[in-house]
Amino acid sequence: MFRRTFWFTTGAAAGVWATTKVNRKLKQLTPESLAARTADKAIEAGHRLKDFALDVKAGMAQRESELNDALGLNASNVRELPAQRRLAAIDQPDQQNPKISYKKISYNRNEDH
C-alpha cells in the first residue's frame, strides 16, 4: 500500500512538473515573446558594436599619437605647406620682356567643339 502511494505521488509530481515546463516553453515561443527577445538581442548587439567602434577609435588615436611622436610630428611643430610655385610663375608676366603676356590655356579639350 505504501509503495503504491509513493509511486502515485511521484507520478503526479512528475506530471505537474512536466506540465509546468511545457507551459513555460509555450509562453516563450509566442510571437510577442519572440519579438521582445529578438529586440533585446538586437539592442545588445548594437551596444556591443558601439563599444567596439569606440575601442577602435581610441586605439587609432593612440597609435596615431605614437607614430607622430616617433616621426617628430607633434602638434606644436605643424607647418603650413608652401604656396604652389608653378601657378604663380605662369600667372605673372615675363619680367625680362614685359610685352609678352601668357594667355590662360584651357585644358578642356571639348571646349568650343
Secondary structure, DSSP 8 states (H G I E B T S, - for coil): -HHHHHHHHHHHHHHHHHHHHHHHHHHHTSHHHHHHHHHHHHHHHHHHHHHHHHHHHHHHHHHHHHHHHHHT--GGG-------HHHHHHHS--SS-TT---------TTTT-
